[in-house]
């Protein structure tokens, strides 16, 4: 639960800004009765959170849950099954995910009161999982076609379901994120046996974001429809981190290294975070500013993960096995653990200063938690 990426970093650039209030928390979000672990998967600016309550040995049984802004847990219905996952929540408190029945996965939308609606699929389509929802109620995900090919789909609030298709001559695509207004979907597709970053605009045909490259990925998108990822222009050339604006125009970001780099998050205003070998052999936790300049986040040479960033450029992640934030003035603060626990991880952050993640309790179980930066 705690290890997404290990990073060993060196500070390579100045990071400026103002310090923030002392963090408060963690608040233990608990589990459903009978379960023993939990995790948050998404949070909105109102502080409403969705995620999973878990029980059993690996693979654990997962129950979709929602927490209100004060941390009160509620089980979400699973029509037709007993397990499932809720993957995203929009600014209106409407969430999306899927239910596991005895034979397949069924995409589901839960309204702000927690009532479930199973999303209707075209005949022959099956095993559909919903991954994200826009503020306008558009749900995206991935399903198997009648001939068992994996395609991305879009489900509109009026009930219309659209197969988003693949690149010409290919058979596979995947949606990964959607803009707040529901008009831009980012994802991946196969071309020439390599992964390619793609997008769909207004439910239209699939287009490549880096059509001249040999491979690319842009699995992160913010509410404004700006995507971020990495491309390779030639098979032997270096990786190029990049952003793609709402028009699909590529904006390369700094990467003065021939070695690997990964993008993990893009904030509402365009800050980007990730990890990469900026100064080999150590892997650095990274932030790119609004102009695309890269800097490594300070970790005293001990390793850190940078997972998410908000509009102000405050980064949430993990340092020395504890949830940590880095502010724009270069200050780093660990966020504390649960009583008797020794580990924590931060991986989501809102613009108003809520950091969500997980922390171990005295029994060594991983619980969903949040901290408040003030």
Secondary structure, DSSP 8 states (H G I E B T S, - for coil): ---S--------S----------EEEEE----TT--EEEEEEE-TT--EEEEEEESSSS-EEEEEEE-TT--EEE---TT-SEEEEEEE-TTS-EEEEEE-SS-EEEEEE-TT--EEE----TT-EEEEEEEE-TT--EEEEEE-TT--EEEEEE-TTS-EEE---STT---EEEEEE-TTS-EEEEEEEETTEEEEEEEETT---EESSTTSSEEEEEEE-TTS-EEEEEESSTTS-EEEEEE-TT--EEE-----SS-EEEEEE-TTS-EEEEEEEETTEEEEEEE-TT--EEE---TTS-EEEEEE-TT--EEEEETTEEEEE-TTS-EEE----TT---EEEEEE-TTSEEEEEEE-TTS-EEEEEEE--
